[in-house]
Amino acid sequence: MNLTPWPQRNGRNETAQLIAAALCCFSAGSLYGWSALIPVVEATLTQSTGSAGFIFSLAIVSFTIAVFIAPRLPQAFQQLSGCSVFALMGAVSLSIASLSATYLMFVLFFSVGFGIASGAIYINALSIASASKWPKISTPVMVASFGLGGAVFGPVWRTLAAKGWDMSALLPATVALACSAVLAILFNHSRFAGKSVGNVAESSVDDPPTDNLTPVALICLVFGFGSMAGLMVLGLASKIIDVAGGTVVLSTIAIAGVAIGNTGGRLSVGLITLHYTSIQSVIVACIVIIFGLVLIAAAPVVDINLMLLCGLTIVALGYGMMASSIPVLVRSLCSEVRFAQVFSIVFLAWGVAGLTAPWLAGVMFDRTGSFQPSVIGALVMTILAWLFAIQIRRQS
């Protein structure tokens, strides 16, 4: 969105917009710290673990719907202005959720309100990054900022809830969203606004965009199957360690390892795609996930908890690489103008995986008393993702 008719790109404007978008994305990523609130929700709003889990499932649905719809809204709800609007929406939703006295009210404002705001911020922030001068670096960094939000706010929520804050533990994320919204508004209308990042010339991308969208269906399959391992295994990392007989200390280390691996994997794509193509980065991500799953599958056999810990961390590394590589891959196939709409379609595959993977892992565990079937299933799905990625490379 042009705010002033300056004919040349303003470097300060691009940096400012990227920073503001990253802060909005970081604050919105607090949605992924949801599991820290499960004990509070169970104690104050519902006594059912299934009902508590439904809150996050619905949030994933809201998030995915917002990613799809946001690029198709009027221009005022896109790019940095969209980040500011939805960050304010998220702040209002979280503040009301923190005061919720009923389960239905919390679901409405956290799962639906905050879920929609988080998804819209995510796709708008990625659009800004993909249109920057160095999209292969800024896009993975933007994805990492979102993941980092969950890694930071999750422990904050858990700590505050343990100290008696209950639902008021949501307030730090509420303040972060409000502050990032104000910053986005200031940077979007500053005196050095120049051209919006969203209007950067397409020639800034190293891989020339072709608008050849033939592989989009295959990318959906890669993203869907490639995300299954992370969604089936990483979300249950702590319980996997417990079932294997690990200590509380080992479980805590595993959670930290997953967070570090996930963030590191997202950031590493910026370096990988400087020397290799984005589809090669996707292929490497699949191989990393497969290796991690093999370690997890072998750990109970040899009874080495350290191997289980390493396997979970490696899977998180590959999952993070997958999360960053896919938007970079989409950007290499289509123009900047079409990126948000095309990626929003691809992202639906992640939404489907997000709905089915955790449920499938839980059902398998309930019926067998072991996570081995889930790990084997995730391994098969990742191999399928790898084969589809190979096919994309052949076509391109």
C-alpha positions as a printed Julia matrix, in Angstrom:
396×3 Matrix{Float64}:
   0.0     0.0     0.0
   1.59    3.3    -1.12
   1.48    5.98    1.54
   3.58    8.52   -0.34
   4.44    8.71   -4.04
   8.24    8.49   -3.65
   9.66    6.76   -6.72
  12.44    4.86   -4.95
  12.52    2.29   -2.2
  13.24    3.67    1.24
  15.59    1.34    3.12
  14.63    2.71    6.52
  10.98    2.15    5.77
  11.54   -1.48    4.83
  13.55   -2.17    7.99
  10.98   -0.41   10.15
   8.09   -2.32    8.62
   9.88   -5.64    8.99
  10.62   -4.93   12.66
   7.03   -3.89   13.36
   5.65   -6.93   11.53
   8.06   -9.25   13.38
   6.94   -7.85   16.74
   3.28   -8.33   15.79
   4.12  -11.88   14.66
   6.01  -12.59   17.89
   3.07  -11.42   19.99
   0.58  -13.4    17.88
   2.75  -16.5    18.28
   1.78  -16.6    21.95
  -1.19  -18.64   20.68
   1.2   -21.61   20.53
   1.9   -21.32   24.26
  -1.66  -22.45   24.91
  -0.75  -25.74   26.61
   0.59  -23.79   29.61
  -2.99  -22.69   30.4
  -4.58  -26.15   30.36
  -4.33  -26.65   34.18
  -5.95  -23.25   34.79
  -8.74  -23.9    32.29
  -9.42  -27.31   33.82
  -9.48  -25.84   37.33
 -11.63  -22.77   36.65
 -13.75  -23.38   33.56
 -14.04  -27.11   32.86
 -13.07  -30.34   34.56
 -12.61  -32.15   31.26
  -9.24  -32.54   29.55
 -11.05  -33.13   26.28
 -12.9   -29.83   26.59
  -9.65  -28.06   27.36
  -8.03  -29.63   24.3
 -10.97  -28.53   22.16
 -10.03  -24.9    22.88
  -6.73  -25.26   21.03
  -8.25  -27.38   18.25
 -10.78  -24.63   17.56
  -7.99  -22.05   17.72
  -6.15  -23.96   14.96
  -9.31  -23.92   12.85
  -9.75  -20.17   13.41
  -6.08  -19.56   12.67
  -6.22  -21.51    9.39
  -9.44  -19.83    8.24
  -7.92  -16.4     8.93
  -4.78  -17.26    6.94
  -7.02  -18.13    3.99
  -9.41  -15.17    4.24
  -7.07  -12.3     5.21
  -5.37  -11.97    1.77
  -8.81  -11.6     0.22
  -9.93   -8.73    2.46
  -9.82   -5.02    1.45
  -6.39   -3.42    1.32
  -6.86   -1.7     4.69
  -6.67   -5.16    6.32
  -3.49   -6.23    4.54
   0.25   -5.66    4.92
   1.36   -3.6     7.94
  -1.98   -1.84    8.38
  -3.58   -5.28    8.6
  -1.04   -6.31   11.25
  -1.99   -3.3    13.36
  -5.73   -3.88   12.99
  -5.56   -7.56   13.91
  -3.03   -6.98   16.69
  -5.56   -4.64   18.3
  -8.25   -7.25   17.73
  -6.04   -9.86   19.39
  -5.34   -7.59   22.37
  -9.05   -6.95   22.9
  -9.88  -10.67   22.53
  -7.21  -11.74   25.03
  -8.2    -9.08   27.54
 -11.83  -10.25   27.47
 -10.73  -13.91   27.57
  -8.71  -13.17   30.72
 -11.95  -12.0    32.38
 -14.06  -14.91   31.15
 -16.26  -16.49   33.79
 -17.61  -19.26   31.56
 -16.11  -21.86   29.25
 -18.16  -20.66   26.27
 -17.0   -17.08   26.71
 -13.35  -18.15   26.85
 -13.72  -20.28   23.74
 -15.37  -17.41   21.88
 -12.7   -14.81   22.64
  -9.57  -16.97   22.88
 -10.12  -19.71   20.32
 -12.14  -17.69   17.81
 -11.18  -14.06   18.44
  -7.49  -14.47   19.21
  -7.15  -17.42   16.8
  -8.44  -15.31   13.89
  -6.27  -12.33   14.86
  -3.18  -14.53   15.14
  -3.71  -16.14   11.72
  -4.34  -12.81    9.99
  -1.2   -11.3    11.54
   0.85  -14.32   10.47
  -0.1   -14.16    6.78
   0.23  -10.36    6.62
   3.66  -10.48    8.27
   4.8   -13.17    5.83
   3.53  -11.05    2.93
   5.67   -8.14    4.12
   8.72  -10.39    4.5
   8.23  -12.08    1.12
   8.11   -8.66   -0.59
  11.28   -7.37    1.08
  14.66   -6.98   -0.56
  15.88  -10.31    0.82
  12.81  -12.56    1.08
  14.85  -15.74    1.47
  16.23  -14.39    4.73
  13.41  -12.22    6.08
  10.68  -14.84    5.52
  12.32  -17.54    7.69
  13.11  -14.91   10.33
   9.44  -13.86   10.33
   8.32  -17.48   10.71
  10.84  -17.91   13.53
   9.52  -14.83   15.33
   6.07  -16.41   15.42
   7.4   -19.67   16.83
   9.5   -17.79   19.35
   6.35  -16.13   20.68
   4.96  -19.47   21.78
   8.29  -20.51   23.3
   8.44  -17.3    25.36
   4.84  -16.68   26.39
   4.09  -20.33   27.2
   6.53  -20.43   30.17
   5.43  -16.91   31.18
   1.78  -18.0    31.31
   2.66  -21.15   33.23
   4.76  -19.26   35.77
   2.15  -16.56   36.36
  -0.68  -19.1    36.58
   1.28  -21.04   39.2
   1.61  -17.82   41.21
  -2.16  -17.41   41.34
  -2.77  -15.13   38.37
  -5.15  -17.68   36.81
  -6.54  -16.25   33.53
  -4.86  -12.91   34.22
  -1.68  -14.63   33.06
  -2.84  -13.65   29.55
  -2.21   -9.96   30.26
   1.5    -9.87   29.24
   0.6   -11.14   25.76
  -2.28   -8.65   25.66
   0.12   -5.77   26.39
   2.61   -7.09   23.81
  -0.09   -7.19   21.12
  -1.29   -3.67   21.95
   2.27   -2.26   21.89
   3.11   -4.0    18.59
  -0.13   -2.62   17.08
   0.82    0.92   18.08
   4.32    0.44   16.67
   2.9    -0.89   13.39
   0.6     2.14   13.12
   3.5     4.55   13.77
   5.83    2.9    11.25
   3.08    2.61    8.66
   2.36    6.35    8.8
   5.77    7.75    9.67
   7.28   10.68    7.81
   9.82    8.37    6.12
   7.16    5.9     5.03
   8.19    5.91    1.38
   6.98    2.86   -0.47
   5.43    0.03    1.41
   7.4    -3.19    1.48
   4.46   -4.74   -0.3
   5.3    -2.79   -3.46
   8.92   -3.91   -3.83
   9.97   -4.88   -7.33
   9.73   -8.58   -8.06
  13.29   -8.62   -9.33
  14.5    -8.52   -5.72
  13.95  -12.27   -5.45
  16.9   -14.48   -6.36
  14.71  -17.16   -7.96
  12.68  -15.42  -10.73
   8.95  -15.79   -9.99
   7.15  -17.51  -12.83
   3.51  -17.7   -11.69
   3.67  -21.34  -12.77
   1.49  -22.86  -10.05
   1.42  -26.43  -11.35
   3.29  -27.8    -8.27
   0.94  -26.12   -5.76
  -1.03  -29.33   -5.18
   2.21  -31.2    -4.55
   3.37  -28.48   -2.15
   0.11  -28.91   -0.22
   0.84  -32.63    0.09
   4.43  -31.98    1.19
   3.35  -29.41    3.79
   0.51  -31.56    5.08
   2.41  -34.84    5.37
   5.64  -33.1     6.4
   3.89  -31.33    9.28
   2.25  -34.48   10.6
   5.41  -35.66   12.37
   5.79  -32.42   14.29
   2.1   -32.23   15.17
   1.86  -35.92   16.17
   5.1   -36.13   18.14
   6.32  -32.72   19.3
   3.05  -31.65   20.88
   3.23  -34.74   23.09
   6.98  -34.59   23.76
   6.64  -34.3    27.52
   4.24  -37.24   27.76
   6.4   -39.35   25.45
   9.31  -38.84   27.84
   7.11  -39.69   30.84
   5.77  -42.88   29.25
   9.34  -43.93   28.42
  10.21  -43.61   32.12
  12.13  -40.37   31.88
  12.57  -38.04   34.83
  10.92  -34.65   35.3
  14.28  -33.02   34.6
  14.6   -34.92   31.32
  11.05  -33.93   30.37
  11.86  -30.27   31.02
  15.04  -30.53   28.96
  13.04  -32.17   26.16
  10.58  -29.26   26.04
  13.47  -26.79   25.93
  15.19  -28.85   23.23
  12.04  -28.88   21.12
  11.71  -25.09   21.41
  15.37  -24.51   20.53
  15.32  -27.0    17.67
  12.11  -25.56   16.22
  13.37  -21.97   16.34
  16.82  -22.94   15.07
  15.32  -24.85   12.16
  13.18  -21.9    11.13
  16.15  -19.54   11.21
  18.52  -21.93    9.41
  16.47  -21.79    6.2
  17.64  -18.21    5.65
  21.21  -19.47    5.41
  20.41  -22.66    3.5
  18.52  -20.87    0.72
  21.43  -18.5     0.18
  23.34  -21.41   -1.33
  20.66  -23.92   -2.3
  17.16  -23.78   -3.78
  14.08  -23.67   -1.6
  12.93  -27.13   -2.72
  16.31  -28.52   -1.69
  15.72  -26.98    1.73
  12.36  -28.78    1.92
  14.02  -32.08    0.97
  16.66  -31.61    3.67
  13.91  -30.83    6.2
  12.2   -34.14    5.39
  15.48  -36.04    5.78
  16.15  -34.37    9.15
  12.66  -35.28   10.4
  13.05  -38.88    9.22
  16.38  -39.18   11.05
  14.86  -37.81   14.26
  11.88  -40.17   14.05
  14.19  -43.16   13.56
  16.01  -42.22   16.77
  12.71  -41.91   18.64
  11.5   -45.26   17.31
  14.78  -46.95   18.32
  15.01  -45.36   21.78
  12.56  -47.68   23.63
  14.29  -50.7    22.09
  17.73  -49.77   23.4
  16.27  -48.01   26.47
  18.35  -44.87   26.1
  16.46  -41.74   27.15
  19.21  -39.53   25.73
  18.46  -40.95   22.28
  14.79  -40.07   22.76
  15.72  -36.54   23.74
  18.01  -36.15   20.72
  15.32  -37.57   18.43
  12.7   -35.08   19.63
  15.1   -32.17   19.21
  16.06  -33.28   15.69
  12.41  -33.69   14.68
  11.76  -30.16   15.99
  14.71  -28.92   13.94
  13.29  -30.48   10.77
   9.77  -29.28   11.54
  11.07  -25.72   11.92
  12.91  -26.02    8.61
   9.72  -27.24    6.96
   7.7   -24.35    8.39
  10.13  -21.79    6.92
  10.99  -23.56    3.67
   7.42  -23.87    2.39
   6.65  -20.1     2.25
  10.05  -19.48    0.62
   9.24  -22.2    -1.93
   5.84  -20.67   -2.67
   7.45  -17.25   -3.12
   9.89  -18.69   -5.65
   6.98  -19.98   -7.74
   4.73  -16.93   -7.85
   4.92  -13.16   -7.91
   4.89  -11.05   -4.77
   1.35   -9.89   -5.55
   0.04  -13.46   -5.56
   2.13  -14.82   -2.69
  -0.39  -14.3     0.12
  -3.3   -15.83   -1.81
  -1.29  -18.83   -3.02
   0.34  -19.5     0.35
  -3.03  -19.22    2.09
  -4.21  -22.15   -0.07
  -1.09  -24.18    0.71
  -1.51  -23.43    4.4
  -4.87  -25.21    4.42
  -2.87  -28.45    4.28
  -1.25  -27.56    7.6
  -4.69  -26.81    9.03
  -5.94  -30.26    8.06
  -2.82  -31.83    9.6
  -3.3   -29.73   12.73
  -6.81  -31.07   13.17
  -6.06  -34.73   12.52
  -2.5   -35.37   13.75
  -2.88  -34.74   17.52
  -6.21  -36.58   17.58
  -4.75  -39.53   15.64
  -1.74  -39.74   17.98
  -4.03  -39.71   21.01
  -6.29  -42.43   19.62
  -3.31  -44.64   18.8
  -1.92  -44.22   22.31
  -5.27  -44.95   23.96
  -5.66  -48.17   21.99
  -2.09  -49.46   22.26
  -0.66  -47.81   25.37
   2.4   -46.85   23.36
   3.53  -43.98   21.17
   5.4   -46.3    18.82
   2.49  -46.59   16.34
   2.28  -42.77   16.18
   6.02  -42.51   15.55
   5.9   -45.16   12.82
   2.88  -43.44   11.24
   4.67  -40.08   11.33
   7.71  -41.72    9.73
   5.63  -43.1     6.84
   3.98  -39.71    6.27
   7.32  -37.9     6.27
   8.7   -40.35    3.71
   5.67  -39.56    1.53
   6.38  -35.83    1.96
   9.99  -36.46    0.88
   8.86  -38.35   -2.24
   6.45  -35.54   -3.2
   9.24  -33.0    -2.68
  11.48  -34.99   -5.0
   8.72  -34.87   -7.6
   8.46  -31.07   -7.25
  12.2   -30.77   -7.8
  11.95  -32.88  -10.96
   9.11  -30.76  -12.33
  10.88  -27.48  -11.63
